[in-house]
Amino acid sequence: MPALSDATRGRILFGGDHNPEQWPEETWHEDVRLMKDAGVTSVTVGVFSWSRLEPRPGAREFGWLDRLLDLLHDNGVAVVLATPTAAPPPWLGRLHPETLPRDEDGHVERWGGRQHFAPSSAVYRRHAAAITEDLAARYAAHPALVMWHINNEYCTYDWGDEAAAGFRRWLRDRYGTLDGLNTAWGTAFWGQEHDSWEGVLPPRRVHYLKNPAQVLDFRRFSSDALLACFTAERDIVRRHTPHLPVTTNFMPLWSGQDGWRWAAEEDVVSVDLYPDPRDPDGPRHGALVQDLARSQAGGPWMLMEQAAGAVDWRPVNHPKPRGLNRLWTLQAVARGADAVHYFQWRQSRQGAEKFHSAMLGHAGEEGRGFGEVRRIGAELALLGPEVSGSGVRADIAVLHDWDAWWAGDQDGRPTNGTGHAELLSAWHGALWEAGLTTDLAHPESDLSAYRVLVVPRLHLLTDTAADNLLARVAAGATLVCGFRTGVVDPDDRVRPGGMDARLRDLFGIRVLHELWPLEAGESVECDGWEGELGSNRTALGGQLRVFRGTLWSEEIEAAPSAEAAFRYRGGELDGLPAVLRRDRAWYFSTLPEPGALKALLTAIAADAGVRPVLDGLPAGVEAVRRGDLLFLLHHGRSTVTVDVPGGHRDLLTGETVTDRVTLGRYGAAVLRP
């Protein structure tokens, strides 16, 4: 299938969502003049244009889009053409109310916003296919077109009647019989056995806790129902333009879609990313989302949306300080992006997002924001031939799975304080702080390229995944595993002993007696480091004698073959293992405070032969190698000096760098040896 490289051709695509239907046509010519000035190479068009393209049922008004694409092409701006199916026109919901989604209480979500469609609705799918078919047929040969963008930020859940019928069909395919369904859902509990398929419903409002296996399957079904909408439109445009790549944009680290399954159906993986400029963890969150997108893509990916300044959906929406937009854009490129777009090109004057920033803001071309966009465009033009198509190598994989997320983050668990996304962020963030480059991976995937495997939490673990981890450790990889992993099977059935027996044997856990979740703000003291890790003592700058554990603790009885690297001190668990090690397999029954987690992971990685990208980095400086290039990104405001042995050329300035480079406020350097 076509790839992102087919659209980039040795450059970095740079631009944003272009919504010219909001403006008089004479504005379009001003737009293309300023796009050329800013170095814009591509724009996404048509995302929310269904009502303009089909103002009445069956009508087609393409003339404005013809003129727009011709204008963009004549001015050297490529087009990522979107199917407009994320925002059905009001007439569709008015004439066909069955196309509107219903929430779990049965309330209808009406038009007036966006994403107001029921994914299982046959009528919606028929109308979506029709507009997609005509759009693809009309523009398949247009020279401006370089990529298709299907829908936008798929995120609609529906509990309506058509969804219920689709859910039953999905369950029949999965389980075959009612007996199979009843067994998988454990309906013997609370007398929930189903005697007919007609009685099987989505998990709508109930008096008390819902059946967790039913909820888990509905999450799977909902992801698949949306995926069927995507693939239906994808197949239409592919039939007309088999030479062009197809994408849709993920929301950052969103639980609603099985991102691994979705990515396998895309030619280009795209993601939207909006860290809070005031959040000190913003760059760390950005790195996580970028590493996930690159891992899903298996190579270069597309940043479909980011903000040039402020957004409009936080309680307080802060703009990006001078230089931060550039820095975070370069971070995305460093971590594998070959295309960088914004929402949107020109800031709206009406509608729900008129205070959401844009490349060209309300201040116009004299505004600070546009000046920064112009600089970014010029620098990406310099970097494109050097970086496009190159990869980011990682020796560490952080394992992540949506099934485990859906199973673990439900009601009726020991605590609500150990969310999947939060733990994923904590573990990945510790590796990022340590300067260790990581991929993310599905636990059943081929993990042979990695020396270290890190499992923040996989509440649900399949037999295949468990065997995969054991095989990698047997082959010489190091495994570091967090608590609440391997607790349930794919039917959300608790494994005998409270944890998969293969994992208990791997880590040297004889008995997992009790779970001791911690209150918010509560911690437990852990000390020890009784075992030797060779070079780790040096890597840690001495022995790490004590740390505080957060969120969770466990009452573990260790097998004789295991070593308690740290033990709990004080309280009910005094003297029991907190961190357990058996050969190359590590088990953390609590979450160490951030500094300790960073130190421990640094030491364990070093023992496995994995070092940071660059040693001795000043605080706040991120180093990433992409291909032959070294990106240095300074996430602070003070001036710092970074030691870089040997001679380099900074591609951003053209200057020769020998031994050290100075970075100012939000500074960056891209060094070629």
C-alpha positions in Angstrom: 0.0 0.0 0.0 1.1 3.6 -0.4 3.1 5.1 2.5 3.7 8.5 3.9 6.8 8.7 1.9 4.7 8.7 -1.3 3.2 12.0 -0.1 6.3 13.6 1.4 8.9 12.8 -1.3 11.9 13.9 0.6 10.2 16.8 2.4 8.2 17.4 5.6 4.6 18.2 4.9 3.7 21.4 6.7 0.3 23.1 6.9 -3.0 22.7 8.6 -6.8 22.3 8.2 -8.0 24.8 5.6 -11.7 25.7 6.0 -12.3 28.3 3.2 -16.1 27.7 3.2 -16.1 29.9 6.3 -14.8 32.9 4.3 -15.6 35.0 1.2 -13.9 33.6 -1.8 -11.7 36.7 -2.3 -10.0 35.7 1.0 -8.7 32.5 -0.6 -6.2 34.4 -2.7 -4.9 36.1 0.4 -4.7 32.7 2.1 -2.5 31.2 -0.6 -0.2 34.3 -0.6 0.4 33.9 3.1 0.7 30.1 2.9 3.6 30.6 0.5 5.1 33.1 2.8 4.9 30.7 5.7 6.4 27.8 3.8 3.1 25.8 3.8 3.4 22.7 1.6 0.0 21.1 2.3 -3.4 21.7 3.7 -6.3 19.4 4.8 -9.5 20.3 3.0 -13.2 19.3 3.4 -13.2 17.9 7.0 -16.5 19.4 7.9 -17.9 20.3 4.5 -20.7 17.8 4.0 -23.5 20.4 4.3 -21.7 22.6 1.7 -21.1 19.7 -0.7 -24.6 18.2 -0.3 -26.9 21.0 0.9 -30.0 18.9 0.1 -30.4 15.2 -0.1 -28.7 14.0 -3.3 -27.5 17.4 -4.4 -23.9 17.9 -5.3 -22.2 21.3 -5.2 -18.5 20.7 -6.1 -17.9 24.0 -7.9 -16.4 25.8 -5.0 -14.1 22.8 -4.2 -13.0 22.6 -7.8 -11.9 26.3 -7.7 -10.2 25.8 -4.4 -8.1 22.8 -5.4 -7.1 24.5 -8.6 -6.0 27.6 -6.7 -4.0 25.6 -4.2 -2.3 23.5 -6.9 -1.5 26.6 -9.0 0.3 28.0 -5.9 2.2 24.8 -5.1 0.1 23.7 -2.1 -0.7 20.0 -1.9 -4.1 18.8 -0.7 -5.0 16.1 1.9 -8.6 15.7 1.0 -11.0 14.7 3.7 -14.3 12.8 3.5 -16.7 15.1 5.4 -18.5 12.3 7.2 -17.7 13.4 10.8 -20.3 16.2 10.5 -23.5 15.0 8.8 -25.7 17.8 7.5 -28.7 18.7 9.7 -31.1 17.4 7.1 -29.7 13.8 7.6 -30.6 13.7 11.3 -34.0 15.5 10.7 -35.1 13.2 7.9 -33.5 10.0 9.3 -33.4 10.2 13.1 -32.1 6.7 13.2 -28.7 8.0 12.1 -28.4 9.9 15.4 -26.5 8.2 18.3 -28.1 7.6 21.7 -26.4 7.7 25.0 -26.6 4.9 27.7 -29.8 6.5 29.0 -31.5 6.5 25.6 -31.2 10.2 25.0 -30.6 11.3 21.4 -27.5 13.3 20.5 -28.8 15.8 17.9 -27.1 17.8 15.2 -25.6 21.2 16.0 -22.1 20.0 16.9 -20.1 17.2 15.2 -19.7 13.5 15.4 -23.5 13.2 15.6 -23.8 9.9 13.8 -24.6 6.3 14.9 -21.8 4.1 13.6 -24.1 1.1 13.2 -26.8 3.0 11.3 -27.2 1.5 7.8 -28.7 4.8 6.6 -25.8 6.8 7.8 -23.3 4.4 6.2 -25.2 4.5 3.0 -25.2 8.3 2.8 -21.5 8.5 3.9 -20.5 6.0 1.2 -22.4 8.0 -1.4 -20.7 11.3 -0.7 -17.4 9.6 -0.5 -17.9 7.8 -3.8 -18.7 11.0 -5.6 -15.9 12.9 -4.0 -13.3 10.3 -4.9 -14.6 10.0 -8.4 -14.4 13.7 -9.0 -11.0 14.4 -7.6 -9.1 11.1 -8.2 -7.0 12.6 -11.0 -6.6 16.1 -9.5 -2.9 17.0 -9.4 -3.1 18.7 -6.0 -4.3 15.5 -4.2 -1.5 13.7 -2.2 -3.4 11.9 0.5 -6.9 11.0 1.7 -8.1 11.8 5.3 -11.2 9.8 6.3 -13.7 11.4 8.7 -12.1 13.1 11.8 -11.3 12.0 15.3 -13.6 8.9 15.4 -15.0 9.0 18.9 -18.7 8.3 18.8 -20.3 5.8 21.1 -23.9 4.7 20.5 -26.2 2.6 22.8 -29.2 2.8 20.4 -31.3 0.0 18.9 -29.2 -0.5 15.7 -26.1 -0.6 17.9 -27.8 -3.3 20.0 -28.5 -5.3 16.9 -25.0 -4.9 15.7 -23.6 -5.8 19.1 -25.6 -9.0 19.1 -24.3 -9.9 15.6 -20.7 -9.2 16.8 -21.3 -11.4 19.9 -22.6 -14.3 17.8 -19.5 -14.1 15.6 -17.3 -14.1 18.7 -19.0 -16.7 20.9 -21.3 -18.7 18.5 -23.9 -19.7 21.1 -25.7 -18.2 24.1 -24.0 -20.8 26.3 -20.7 -19.5 25.0 -21.8 -15.9 25.7 -23.1 -16.8 29.2 -19.8 -18.5 30.1 -17.7 -15.7 28.8 -19.7 -13.1 30.6 -19.9 -15.0 33.9 -23.7 -14.4 33.9 -24.2 -17.0 36.7 -23.3 -14.1 39.0 -26.4 -12.1 40.0 -28.6 -14.4 37.9 -27.8 -12.7 34.6 -28.1 -15.8 32.3 -29.6 -14.9 28.9 -32.2 -17.2 27.4 -32.4 -15.4 24.0 -30.3 -13.2 21.9 -33.0 -10.6 22.0 -32.4 -10.0 25.6 -28.7 -9.1 25.0 -28.2 -5.3 25.1 -25.4 -2.8 25.2 -24.4 -1.9 28.8 -27.1 0.7 29.2 -28.0 2.3 32.6 -28.5 -0.2 35.4 -29.4 0.0 39.0 -25.9 -1.0 40.3 -22.6 -2.2 38.8 -22.7 -3.4 35.2 -21.3 -6.7 34.1 -17.6 -6.0 33.5 -17.3 -8.6 30.7 -20.3 -7.1 28.9 -18.7 -3.6 29.2 -15.4 -5.0 27.9 -17.0 -6.6 24.9 -19.0 -3.4 24.2 -15.8 -1.4 24.1 -14.4 -3.9 21.6 -17.5 -3.8 19.5 -17.7 0.0 19.5 -14.1 0.2 18.3 -14.8 -2.3 15.6 -18.1 -0.6 14.5 -16.2 2.7 14.0 -13.4 0.8 12.2 -16.0 -0.6 9.8 -17.1 3.0 9.0 -13.4 3.9 8.3 -12.6 0.9 6.2 -15.8 1.3 4.1 -14.8 4.8 3.1 -11.1 3.9 2.8 -12.0 1.1 0.3 -14.0 3.5 -1.8 -11.2 6.1 -2.1 -8.6 3.3 -2.6 -10.6 2.0 -5.5 -10.4 5.3 -7.3 -6.8 6.2 -6.2 -4.8 3.1 -5.3 -1.6 5.1 -5.6 -2.5 7.5 -2.8 -2.1 6.9 1.0 -5.1 7.0 3.3 -5.2 8.1 6.9 -7.5 9.2 9.7 -6.5 11.0 12.9 -6.3 9.5 16.3 -6.9 11.5 19.4 -3.9 11.4 21.7 -3.9 8.3 23.9 -7.6 7.9 23.7 -9.2 4.8 25.1 -12.1 4.5 22.6 -10.2 2.8 19.7 -8.0 -0.2 19.7 -5.1 1.8 18.1 -3.1 -1.3 17.2 -6.0 -2.7 15.1 -6.7 0.7 13.6 -3.2 1.4 12.6 -2.9 -1.8 10.7 -5.7 -0.6 8.5 -4.1 2.8 7.7 -1.4 3.7 5.2 -0.4 6.6 7.3 -0.8 6.9 11.1 -1.9 10.3 12.1 -2.5 11.8 15.6 -3.7 15.1 17.1 -1.6 16.4 20.0 -2.5 19.3 22.4 -0.3 19.4 25.5 -1.1 22.2 27.9 1.5 25.0 27.7 1.3 25.5 31.4 1.8 21.8 32.3 5.4 21.0 33.2 4.8 17.5 32.0 3.7 18.7 28.6 6.8 17.7 26.7 6.8 14.3 28.5 3.2 13.7 27.4 4.1 14.8 23.9 6.9 12.3 23.7 4.6 9.5 24.8 2.0 10.3 22.2 4.7 10.7 19.5 6.4 7.4 20.4 3.1 5.6 20.3 2.2 7.1 16.9 5.7 6.1 15.5 5.3 2.6 16.9 1.8 2.2 15.5 3.1 3.4 12.1 6.3 1.3 12.2 8.1 4.3 10.9 7.3 7.9 10.0 3.9 9.3 11.0 1.8 12.5 10.7 1.0 15.1 13.3 -2.4 15.9 11.9 -3.4 18.6 14.5 -1.6 20.7 17.0 -2.3 24.3 18.2 -0.2 27.3 17.2 -1.2 28.9 20.5 -4.1 28.5 22.8 -7.0 26.0 22.6 -10.6 26.7 23.7 -11.7 23.7 25.6 -9.8 23.9 28.9 -11.2 25.8 31.9 -8.4 28.4 31.3 -6.8 28.4 27.8 -3.2 29.7 27.9 -1.3 30.6 24.7 2.1 29.0 24.0 4.9 31.3 25.1 7.4 32.5 22.5 9.4 29.6 21.1 7.3 26.8 22.5 5.4 26.1 19.3 8.7 25.7 17.4 10.2 23.5 20.1 7.2 21.1 20.3 7.1 20.9 16.5 10.7 19.9 16.4 10.1 17.3 19.1 7.5 15.7 16.8 9.9 15.6 13.9 12.7 14.3 16.2 10.4 11.4 17.2 9.5 10.4 13.6 7.0 12.8 12.2 7.3 13.4 8.4 4.2 15.7 8.3 3.2 18.5 10.7 -0.2 20.1 10.5 -2.3 22.4 12.7 -5.9 23.0 13.5 -6.3 25.3 11.7 -4.8 27.5 9.0 -7.0 30.7 9.5 -8.6 31.3 12.9 -12.4 31.3 12.7 -14.4 34.4 13.5 -17.6 32.4 14.2 -18.6 29.1 15.6 -17.6 27.0 18.6 -13.9 27.2 18.0 -13.3 30.9 17.2 -11.0 31.3 20.1 -9.0 28.2 19.2 -5.6 29.5 17.8 -4.6 29.0 14.2 -1.5 29.4 12.1 -2.9 32.7 10.9 -4.6 34.2 14.0 -6.9 37.1 14.6 -3.8 39.3 14.7 -3.1 38.5 11.1 0.3 38.3 9.4 1.7 40.9 11.9 0.9 38.7 14.9 3.7 36.9 16.8 2.1 33.6 16.1 2.3 33.9 12.4 5.9 35.0 12.6 6.7 31.9 14.5 4.9 29.7 12.0 6.9 31.4 9.2 10.1 30.4 11.0 9.0 26.9 11.6 8.1 26.5 7.9 11.5 27.7 6.8 13.3 25.3 9.2 11.2 22.3 8.2 12.1 23.0 4.6 15.8 22.8 5.6 15.3 19.6 7.6 13.0 17.8 5.1 15.7 16.4 2.7 17.9 15.4 5.7 15.3 13.7 7.9 12.3 12.5 5.8 11.9 8.8 5.8 14.5 8.1 8.5 13.8 6.1 11.6 14.2 6.3 15.4 15.9 3.3 16.9 14.9 2.0 20.3 16.2 -0.8 22.5 13.4 -0.6 25.0 9.7 -1.4 24.4 6.9 -0.2 26.7 4.0 -2.7 26.3 0.5 -1.2 25.9 -2.8 -2.9 25.0 -6.3 -1.4 24.7 -8.0 -4.6 25.9 -6.0 -4.4 29.1 -7.0 -0.7 29.4 -10.7 -1.5 28.9 -10.6 -4.4 31.4 -8.5 -2.6 34.1 -10.3 0.8 34.2 -13.7 -0.3 35.3 -15.8 0.0 38.4 -15.7 -2.7 41.0 -11.8 -2.8 41.1 -9.7 -2.6 44.3 -9.1 1.1 43.6 -9.8 3.8 41.0 -6.4 5.4 41.6 -4.3 3.2 39.3 -5.6 4.2 35.8 -3.9 2.5 32.8 -3.1 5.8 31.0 -1.6 7.3 34.2 0.6 4.3 34.8 1.7 4.2 31.2 2.6 7.9 31.4 4.5 7.4 34.7 6.7 4.5 33.4 7.3 6.0 29.9 7.9 9.4 31.5 10.6 7.9 33.8 12.4 6.5 30.7 12.0 9.8 28.9 13.5 11.7 31.9 16.4 9.2 31.8 17.1 9.9 28.1 16.2 6.4 27.1 14.5 6.1 23.7 11.5 3.8 23.7 9.0 2.3 21.4 5.6 1.1 22.4 4.4 -2.4 21.5 1.5 -4.8 21.7 2.4 -7.7 24.1 1.7 -10.3 21.4 3.9 -8.6 18.8 7.4 -9.5 17.7 9.6 -8.1 20.5 12.9 -9.6 19.4 14.4 -6.2 18.5 14.3 -5.0 22.2 16.7 -5.7 25.0 14.4 -4.4 27.7 10.6 -4.8 28.0 8.7 -2.6 30.3 5.1 -3.4 31.4 3.5 -0.5 33.3 0.3 -2.5 33.8 -1.5 -5.1 31.7 -4.5 -6.1 33.8 -5.7 -8.4 31.0 -3.1 -10.6 29.5 -3.7 -13.3 26.9 -2.0 -16.7 27.0 -0.2 -15.7 23.8 1.1 -12.5 25.4 2.3 -14.3 28.6 4.1 -16.9 26.6 5.7 -14.2 24.4 7.1 -12.4 27.5 8.5 -15.7 28.9 10.1 -16.5 25.6 11.8 -13.1 25.3 13.2 -13.4 28.9 14.5 -16.9 28.0 16.2 -15.5 24.9 18.0 -12.9 27.0 15.8 -9.9 27.3 15.2 -8.1 30.6 11.5 -7.7 31.7 10.4 -5.0 34.2 6.8 -5.4 35.2 4.5 -3.2 37.2 1.7 -4.4 39.5 -1.8 -5.5 38.4 -0.4 -7.4 35.4 -1.8 -10.7 34.2 -4.7 -10.5 36.6 -7.5 -11.6 34.2 -7.9 -13.5 31.0 -9.6 -12.1 27.8 -13.1 -12.8 29.4 -12.1 -10.6 32.4 -11.9 -13.9 34.5 -9.5 -13.7 37.3 -6.5 -16.0 36.9 -6.1 -18.7 39.6 -3.9 -17.3 42.3 -4.8 -13.7 41.4 -2.1 -13.5 38.8 -1.1 -15.6 35.8 0.8 -18.6 37.1 3.5 -18.3 34.4 4.3 -14.8 35.5 4.3 -15.7 39.2 6.9 -18.4 38.4 8.9 -16.0 36.2 9.1 -13.3 39.0 9.5 -15.8 41.9 6.1 -15.0 43.5 5.1 -18.1 45.5 1.8 -16.6 46.8 0.2 -13.2 46.2 -1.7 -13.0 49.5 -3.5 -9.7 49.5 -3.8 -6.4 47.6 -3.1 -3.2 49.6 -4.1 -0.2 47.5 -3.0 3.1 48.9 -5.1 6.2 49.5 -4.5 9.4 47.5 -1.4 11.0 48.8 -0.5 7.9 50.9 2.9 6.3 50.4 5.0 3.4 51.8 8.7 3.3 52.6 10.8 0.8 50.7 14.5 0.1 51.2 17.1 -2.5 50.5 18.9 -3.1 47.2 20.1 -6.3 48.7 21.2 -7.8 45.4 24.1 -6.9 43.2 23.5 -5.5 39.7 27.2 -5.1 38.7 27.5 -1.8 36.8 24.2 -0.5 38.3 25.9 0.7 41.4 28.0 3.0 39.3 25.0 3.9 37.1 23.1 5.0 40.1 26.0 7.0 41.5 26.0 4.7 44.5 23.3 2.5 46.1 19.7 3.6 46.1 18.9 2.7 49.6 15.3 4.0 50.1 12.4 5.3 48.1 8.7 5.9 48.7 6.2 3.8 46.9 2.9 5.3 45.7 -0.6 4.2 44.6 -0.4 0.5 45.5 1.3 -2.2 47.5 1.0 -6.0 47.8 1.4 -8.8 50.3 3.8 -11.1 48.5 5.5 -14.3 49.6 8.6 -14.8 47.6 9.9 -18.1 46.3 13.4 -19.2 47.4 14.7 -18.5 43.9 13.7 -14.9 44.0 15.5 -11.9 45.5 13.9 -9.0 47.2 15.7 -6.0 45.8 13.6 -3.8 48.0 11.4 -4.5 51.0 8.6 -2.6 52.7 9.6 -0.9 55.9 6.9 -0.2 58.6 3.2 -0.8 58.5 1.4 -4.0 57.8 3.8 -5.2 55.1 7.0 -4.6 57.0 9.8 -6.8 55.7 7.9 -8.2 52.7 9.2 -7.8 49.1 8.4 -4.5 47.4 10.6 -5.1 44.3 11.2 -8.7 43.4 13.9 -10.0 41.0 14.5 -13.4 39.5 17.3 -13.4 37.0 16.4 -10.9 34.3 12.7 -10.5 35.4 11.7 -7.7 37.8 8.4 -7.2 39.5 7.4 -3.9 41.1 4.5 -4.3 43.6 4.4 -0.5 44.1 5.1 2.6 42.0 8.3 4.2 43.1 8.3 8.0 43.3 9.4 9.6 40.0 13.1 10.1 40.8 13.5 6.6 42.2 11.7 5.0 39.2 14.0 6.9 36.8 17.1 5.7 38.8 16.0 2.1 38.9 15.1 2.0 35.2 18.3 3.6 34.3 20.3 1.0 36.3 18.3 -1.9 35.0 18.7 -0.7 31.4 22.4 -0.2 31.8 22.7 -3.7 33.1 21.1 -4.9 29.9 23.5 -2.8 27.8 21.1 0.1 27.0 22.5 3.6 27.6 20.9 7.1 27.3 21.1 8.8 23.9 23.6 11.3 25.5 25.1 11.2 29.0 25.2 14.2 31.3 22.4 16.2 29.9 21.3 19.3 31.8 17.9 19.2 33.4 15.2 19.9 30.9 17.2 18.9 27.8 15.9 16.1 25.6 18.2 14.2 23.2 16.8 12.1 20.4 18.6 10.4 17.5 16.7 10.1 14.2 18.7 8.4 11.6 22.1 10.1 11.6 20.8 13.3 13.2 21.0 14.2 16.9 18.1 16.5 18.0 18.7 18.5 21.2 15.6 20.1 22.6 15.6 22.4 25.6 12.3 22.5 27.5 13.4 25.2 29.9 13.9 29.0 29.8 17.4 29.3 31.2 20.5 29.1 29.0 22.3 25.7 29.2 25.4 24.1 27.6 25.3 20.5 26.3 28.5 18.5 25.7 28.5 16.9 22.3 31.9 15.2 21.7 33.2 15.6 18.2 32.4 17.9 15.4 28.9 18.5 14.1 27.0 20.8 11.9 23.8 22.4 13.2 21.3 22.1 10.3 19.1 24.9 11.8 21.9 27.5 11.8 24.5 26.0 9.4 27.1 26.5 12.0 29.8 24.1 13.0 29.6 22.8 16.5 32.7 21.4 18.3 32.4 19.7 21.7 29.5 21.7 23.1 26.4 23.6 22.1 24.6 26.4 23.9 20.8 26.3 24.0 18.7 29.3 25.1 15.0 29.5 26.1 13.2 26.7 24.4 16.2 26.3 22.2 16.9 23.5 19.7 19.8 22.1 17.7 19.7 19.5 15.0 23.3 18.1 14.6 24.8 16.1 11.8 28.2 14.5 12.5 
